[in-house]
C-alpha cells in the first residue's frame, strides 16, 4: 500500500468519531409552542405538547405519542401532513371496540408496531396497553385493567394490573414486553397464551443474578439487540441494564447509579447518567440513550463500550436548527427512534414540543444526499417528461422513478444511475414513453449504495382534459362539508385516506354531490363517470 493511501486511511480513522456526531439537527414537527392547532396541516406547522414515543411503519409514515395532547399522531411520509390516529384530546377512558379517533386516552408515552403493522401504544394514564387494528381503525386493550396497580403474574394480560407503563417493544418471536414503570418490573405478554410474567421489587440488589430475582428502579425504556438480549433503562436507578436471553442473568450495561454527568470518552459502565428513558440501537448495534435530565443524546460504541454525546450540550432550551447536533440545546429529550435503514435519528424533544432529527453519519451506514433541489414534470404529445436536480451525491446509487394513477399505489417504471457528482449540482431527466391517460402521479426513490432509500415529494402530470370529464371540488381545502360537481353523470365516488384505505363509497348517478368528512386530514376523491376516472386531492381541516 502506498504511503499516501496509508495517510488517508489514518486520517479517516482519526476523524471517524467526529464524523459520527457532527451531523446537523433540524425540526421535523412542532412549532415550539405547546398546544394543539388541528390536523390536516404540515407537521412543521402543527403544535405538539410533550411528544414522546416515535415509530415508523413500512411506508416510512411516522407515528408520535403526543403525550400531553392525549393523542397519537401520524405524519404522512409522502405529504408531510399530520393527522390523529387515536385520541380525542380529552384525557380519559370511554371503552374499546370503537374507532381509535373517537376513543379517549390518557398520556400516551410510547408507540410500537407488530409484524402485521398494527399499532400499539402505552395508555399510561389508564395503565393499559392499547392496540389499533390499522385495517379497521378499531381500538382495543391488550394488557391492563381499569385499575392501576399490581395483582400478580401468570394471568391473562387483560386481567393483569399495570402501573403507568412507559414503553413497549416486540421481540423477534412477537412477544410483547412492557416497561411497567411504577411497578418496577419488566413484564412479558406471551404471543400465544396472553399470560403475563415479569421481575419485581424497587431499588437495586446487585448484578450477576437471575433477572427474576433482581430489584430494579423505574424501568422506563426497553429494546432488544440482534441476539435477542433485553435492555432497559432505569429512570430512577440511572442505569441501563441487560438481561441475557440465554442465561436470564442481569447486568449493568451503562451508568453507575449516581445521577449526574462526568464526561464522555470513558467506559459506559463508569459514566454517570441522569433521567435515562428510551434506548435504541443503530445498524452497528451501538446504543443511543435519550438522557432527559442531562439534556443529551448519548451513544455507547458497540465495539469499545465508550460513551459519547451525539446531541445536546447539557443546557436545557432551544437555540435553533441547522447546526451540529452537539451544539444544539435540547429540552428533556426523553424519546429517540433510530431509523436504521435510513441512518436517521428522531428525537422527542419534550419541553421544546418538537420532533427533531439528526440525519446520517452514524456507524454502519452511509448518508444519502437528501438535497433534491427540484422535481418537475410536464406533458408532451405522446410522452411525459420528468426533470430534477440534485447536489452532493457522495453515496447516492440511483434514482428509481415510480408512477401511480391514484396517488397511493406506485409502480417502478425506470431507473437512472446517479452521477456521484459531489462538488456541484447535476440535472437529470426521464421520459415516460407510455404515460397513463389523464392524471399521472410520480415520485423518485433515491437509492443509497448501502441499500437505504428515501422518497421525494409526489408530483402530478395531467394529460389532455380527461376525455371530456371535468370535476370541481369546493371548498378545497374545506371544513368537512364539500360539494363535488361533475360535467357528466357520476357513476361512483370513492374516498381514500392517506393510508390507501377506502373510507367511503357511493353510487349517486348525479352530477352534483355533497359529501361530509368528520376527520381532519388529506383525502383522495376518485370520481368515475362511464369509462373515465379522475382523482382529486382534498384537504379537510377542523
N, C-alpha and C positions, 0 to 999 in steps of 0.2 A: 504493500500500500504506500502510495507516495506521501511525502511529508505534509503537503498542503491538505490532502484529504484527512490525514490524522488530526491536523489542527482544527479543521472544520468540525469533525466529529466531536472533539474535546470541547470546543466552544458550544456546540449544540447541547451536549450533556450538561454543561455548566449552566446554560440558560434555561434548560427544560423546567426546573421547578418554578422559575419566574413566569415562563410561558403558561404554566398551568393556572396561574392566579391573576394574570394581567388582562383578563377579558373585561370588556365594558359591561356595565349594568344598565338596564332600561326598565321602563314600566310597561307591562302588557295590559293591565286592567286596573281601574280605580283612578280617582282624581286626587286622592289625598284627603278629601272631605268625607267624614264618616256619615253614612246615611244610605238612603235608597231612593233613586230617582227614576225607577222604572226599568223595563226591559225593552227589547227590540231596538236597542241603540248600540253603537260601537262600544266595546268593552273599555276602551280608553277613556270614554266619556261617562261611564257608569260609576256611580258611587257604590262603594263597598263599606262594610263595617265589621272589622275584625276578621279578615279572611284567614282561614287556617288550611285544612287539608286540600290537596290538589292531586288529581289523577287525569291521565289521558286515555281515551279509548283507541281502538284500532284505526280510526279515521283521523286521529290527532285532534279531536274535539276535546276541550279542556273542561273538567268539572271541578267546582270550587265549593268548599264548605264555607259559606258566608255566615259565620257563626252568630254575630250579634244582630244580623238581619233575619235570623231564623229561616234561612233559605239555603237550598243547594242550587248553585247557578251553573250554567253551561255557556261556554264560548265556542261558537262555530268556527272550525278551522278555515273554512272557505271564505266566510264573510266577515269574521271578527265580531259578529253580533252576539250580544249576551241575552240570555233568557233564564227563566226559573224552571227547574225540573221538579223541585219539591219544596213545599212550604208556602204559607200564605203571608208570612211576615209577622204573624201573631204567635207568640210563644205558647205552646200548649200541646194537647193531645186530643184528637177528635175521632180516633179509630183507624182501623185498617180496612183493606178491601175497597178503597176509594182511589180516585186519581191522586197521584202524589202532589200535584199542583194545588189540590184542594185540602190537603192534609196539614194540620198544624204540627209543627215540630219545634224542638227547643234546643238551641245552641248546638247545631251540628258541627263537629270538630274534625272529622276525617272522612274520606271517601275512598272506596276501592271497587274494583271490577272483578267479577268472577270470569271463568273461562267462556261462559255463554254470553258475556257482555252485559250482564245485569249489574246494576249499581247498588252498592251497599254503603251505608253511612252510619256514623255514631250519632244517635239522637241523645246527646249527652244529658241534657236537662230532663229527659224522660227515662234515663237509664235503660235504653234499649239500643239494639242494633236493628236498623230498618233496611228493607230491600225494595228497590224499584225494579219491577219487571219491565225492561225497556220496550218490549214489543207492545205492551198494553198501557204502560204508564201507571199501573196499579201499585200501591204501596202495601207492604206487609211487615210484620215483626218476625225476625229470625232468632232473636235472643233477648231476654229481659222480660220483666213484667211491669205492672203499673207501680210497683214499689221498689225504690232504690234500697239496696242492702245486700246481704249475703245469706242464702239459705241452703248452702251445700252444693256438692258436685254429684255426678252420677245420675243426673236427672235430665229431662228434656230441656234444651236450651230455652224454649219458650216458657218454661216453668221456673227457670232459674233467675234469681235476682242479680242484677249488676248494680254498680255504684259509680256513676259518672265515667263510663267507658270513653277513652280518649282516642284510641286508634284501632284499626282493624287491618288484617293482612291475610292473604291466602298462601298456603304452602303449595308445593308442586302437585300434591295429590288432591287439592281442592278443599282441604280442611280450613276452617275459619279460625283465626287466632285473634284474641281481644286483649288489649291493654286495659285491664279493669282497674282504673287509676285509684279510686278511693278505697277499693277493696285490697289494694296492694297485692294483686295477683295477675298472672298471665293465664288466660283461660283459652281452652280449645273446644270448638264445636266440631264434632266428628261429622264428616260429609255424609256418611252412610246412616249413622244411628241418631244424629242430632243430640247426642249426650255431651254434656259439658264437663271439662276437667280443668285442673289448674294447680297453682302453687299456694302460697299463703303467708300471712304474717305481715308485720310492718316494722321496717328497720333494716338491720344488717347483722348476719351471724356468720359471715365468712364465705370464702370460695372453696372450690375443690370438693364440694359436697353435692348430693343429688339436688337438682333444682326443685323437686317436690318438697324438700325439707328446708329450702333456703328462705330466709326472710328478706323481702325486697321493699323498696321505699318509693312509692309513687310511680309505677310503670306508666310511661306516657306515650312512647312511640315504639313500634315493632316492625321488624323486617327479617328477611331470610337471605342467606348467601346462596351461591350456586350449589353448594353441597347440602343445603337444607338446614344448616345450623340456624338457631333462633338468636336474634339480637334484640334487646330492648333498652330504651333509655329510662333511667330513674330520675324523674324530675326533682324529687326531694332528696334523693341519695347522691345526686351529682355524679353519676356513673353511667357508663354503658356496659351492660352485662351480656354474656354469651352463654347459651345452653348448647352443649354438644349434642347433636341429634342422635349419635350412636350410643354414647355413654350416659346421657342425661345429666352430666356434671356441669355445674355453673362456674363461671369465672368472670373476672373483671377485664373488659376489653379496653376501656378508657376511663380516666378520672381517678381521683384519689379520695372521694367522699367529702373533700373540703371545697366549699363553694368559693369561686374566685377565678382569677386569670393570672398565670405565672409564666406566660410567654409561649412562643412557638419554637419549632426546631428541636423539640425534645420528644421522648417516647410518650405515646398517648397515655400509658399507664401511670406516668408521673405528672401528667398535666392536670391542672385544676379546671373544672367545668362549672358552669352555673346556668341553671334553667334549661338543661338539655331536654329537647322534646322529641322531634321527629328525626329519624335517621334513614338514610338511603345509600345505595351503592352505585358506582359508575360501572362502565364496561370492564374495567380492570380490577373491580372489586375493592377499590379504595372506598372508604366510608366517609359520608358527609353528615354533619350534625347541625341541626338548627338549634343554636345555643342562644335562646331568647334573652336571658338576663345578662349575658356578656355582649349582646348586640353583634354577634358574629356568626358566620357560617364556617365551621371548621372541617378540615379534611385530614383523614388518617391514611397514610400511604400503605397500600396493601403489602408491599414487599419489605418496607423498613419499619413500619409501626410508628413513624414520626408524624407528629401533628403540626398542622399549619392553618393559616387563615386564608380563605378564598373570597370572602365577602365581609364587609363591615370593618369598622375601625375601633369598636368598643364604645363609641359615642352614640347615644340614642337620639334619633332625629331624622331629618331628611335634608340633604344638601344637593339634590338634583340627580339627573341621569346623564348618560353619555360619557361617563368617566370610568376609570378602572374600578372594578368592584371592591378592591381592597382599600379604596379611598372614599367609598360611599358610606354614608350613615344609614343604618338600619334602625328599626324601632320595634324591638321584640320579634325577631324573625324565627318564630317557633317552627313553622312548617316549611319543608322543602320537598320537591319532587324532582327526580333525575330522569329525564327523557333519554334513556340510554342509547337508542338507535340514532337520535339526533344530536347527542352530546350537548344537551340543553338543560340548564337548571332553572327551575321555577321556585320562587320564594314567596311564602305567605308573610308579607311584611305587616304584621298585625296592627300596630298603632299608627302606621303610615297609611293604613287602609288601601293597600296596593298589592297587586301581584307583580313582583319584579322578576326579571330574567337575566341570566348570565349565559351567553351563547358561546359554545365551542371551547376549545383549548384545554379540555380535560383529558386525563390519561386514557389511552386505549382507543382514541378516535381522532379523526381529523376534521376540523371545522369546514362546513360548506361555505362558499362565497354567497351569502344571502343578499348581496347587494344587487338585486334585479332592478335596474333603473327604469325600465319601461316595458310594457307589453300591450300591443295593439293588434287589431285585425280589421280587414276590410274585404268587401265582396267585389269580385270581378265577374266577367261574363260567364265563365264556366268553372271558376275556382275561387277559393278564399285564400287571401294572403295574410299570414301572421308574421309579425316583426317584433323583436325585443332587443334590449341592450343589457349587458351585464358587465360587472367590473370585479377585479380582484379574484380571479378564478384559480386559486392555487390548488384546491383539491376537488374541483368540480369535474365529474367524469363525463356527463352528458345531460342533455335536456330531452325528456320524453314528452311528446305532445299528446294530450288527451282531449277527447271530444265527447259531448253529451247532447241529447235532444231535450232533456228535462231538468238540467242543472244539478242532477243528483247522481245519476249512474254514468260513469265515464269509461270510455274505451281508449286504449292506446292506438294512435294512427301513424306514429312515426317517431324516429329518434335522430337527434342531431348531436354529434360529438362536440364537446367543449374545446375551446382553443387553448386553455390553460394560460391565457394571457394575463399575467399578474399585474403588469405595470400600468395598463390603460384599459379603457372601455372597449368593448367589441360588440358589433351588431350582428344579429342573426336573423334569418328568415326561413319560413317554411310554407310550402304551397300545399293546401288541401285540395287535391285534384278531384275528389269525389265528395263534395260537401253535401250535407243533408238539405232537404228542402226547408224553406222558412228559417227558423232560428237555429243556429249552431252555437253551443257553449264550448269554450276552450279553456284549458289550464295547462301550465307547464309543471312537470315533475322534475325538479333538479336532483340529479343523482350524484352522490359523492363517491369517491374512489373506494371508500370503506364500506359501501352498502347503505349508508344513510341517505335520506332524501327529505325534501321539503317541497310543498306545493306553492305555486304562485297564486295570485288572485284569479278569479274567473272572469273572462270577458265574453261578450256575445257578438256574433256577426249574423245579421239578418239578410236573407236573400229574397229579392223581389218584394211583393206585397202580400205574401202568404196565400197566393192563389185566389185573391178576392176577399178572403175572410179578414176582417179587421175587428179588433176588440179594444174597448177602453174600460179602465177600472178607475173609479173615482169615489171618494178621495183615496189617494195613494201617495204617501202613507196615510193611514186612517186611524180611527179610534175604535174599531171593532165592527162598525156597520159600513159596508162597501157595496156600491152598485156596479154590476157588470153589464155592459152594453155591447151587443154584437151586431155586425152587419148582416148576419144570417141567423136562422133558427138554431138555437143551441141544443144539440143532442145530449151532451153530457158535460158536467163540470166536476173536476176533481180538485181538491185542495190538499197539497202535500206539505208537510212541515220540513224543517231543515235536516231531520234525520232520515228523510225519504219515506216516512210513514204517511199513508193516505188517511187523513182525519175526517174527510167529508166528501160525499159523492151524491150527486143528484142528476135526474134526467128531466130537465124542465120543459123542453120543447117550446121555449120562448126566446125572445131576443133581449129581454130586459129582466135582470135578476138581482135581488137584494140578498146579500149573504151577511151573516153575523159571526164574528170570531171573538171569543171571550178572552183568549190567552194572547198576551203581547208576544211579538216575535216576527220572524221572517217566514213567509209562506210562498208557495208557487202554485198559481192557479192554471190548471190545464183545461182549456175550453175546446171541445170538439164539435164541429158542425160538418155533417157529411163525412167526406174523407179527409178533412183538414183539421189539424190540431195546432193551437197556439198556446205557448206557455208564457205567463206573465208573473213577474215578481211583485209581491205585495208586502208592505211593512205595516205592522199593527202596533200602536203604542197605547199605553194606559196612563 
